[in-house]
Amino acid sequence: MAFVSNSARDAGPTIAGFFYQVNMSILRWIDLEPSQRIELECGEDVDTVESDGENGAEKRLLEQLKLRSGRSLTLRSVEALEALANRCVHVERNPNTQLLVRY
């Protein structure tokens, strides 16, 4: 008799997502300008922060990284709505920071 596994326990897609996030983090790090720094898992998965040394203001590119399957992404997708909601929270909590959010 062959063993019947539980497909819900397949960690392959999760591991692939982590691998993608690590690779994208490395690419962002390689492309950094001298006035920029990377923060991981701070605002979103990868934040590229640019500081203005004169007045202490900063600009942040918040990137939420997802390795997507063949499913379509629409404005009604749960993931897209969640990303929009997260952006609203970031803007509300950081009114003096220039934010750009990338999903």
N, C-alpha and C positions, 0 to 999 in steps of 0.2 A: 504494500500500500504506500503510495507517494504522500509525502508531507504536503499539506495545503497551508500556504502562508497567508498572512493578513496583508494585503496590498496597502492598507492605510499606514502600515509601519515602515514603508519604504522611505528611507532618509535620503535617497539619491537627489531629488529636486531641492531639498533643503541644503544639502552639501554643495550642490552646484550653485545655488544662490550665494552662499558664503564665499565660494571660490570667485565668483563674479565680483562680489563686493571688494574682496582683497585686491584683485587685479585692477579694478577701477581706482581704488585708493592709491595704489602704486603709480598708476598713470597720472593721477592728479598731482601727486607728490613730485614726480619727475618734471611736470610742466609748471611748477611754482615759479613765480616772479620773486625777486628779492624782498619786496614789501608784503609778501603773502605768507600765510602758514595754513596748515591743514589741521582740522580737529575732527576726530572720528567719533561717531555716536554722541554728538553734542546736541546740535539742533536736529539734524537728520543723520543719515548714514555717513556722508562725507560733507564737511563744511570747509569751503575755501574762504579764508578770512583775509581781508586786506585792510591794514591799519593806516590811517592818516596820522603820521607822526606829529604834525603840528597841533591839532586840536583833540587828538585822541579818538576821533570818530572812526567807525569801522564799517566796512561793507562786507556782507556775507552772502555767499552763494551756498544755499542749503540744497543738497542733492539726496533724494530718496532713490535708492537703486533697487531695481527689481529685475530678476531674470524671469521673463514672461514666456509662457508656452504659446501655442498658436491661437489662444483666445484673443478676440478683439478687445481693444481698449476704447471705451466711449466715456462721455461725460457722466453717464449714468452708472458706470462700473463702480462697484464698492471701493476698489482701490483708488480710483480717481477722486471720488467724493471724500474719501479719507484724507488724501493728499491736500485737497482744498481746505478741509477743516483744519488740518495741521498748520497750514499756512496762516490761516486766520488767527490761530492761537499764538503762533510765533510773532506775528505783527502786533497783536494786542499786548504781549508780554515785553516786546522790545520796540517801543515807539520811536526811539532815537537812533535805531540802527537801520541802515539801508539794506533791505533784504531782497534777494532774488531766490525763488524756489524753483528747482528743476526736479521733475519726476521722470 
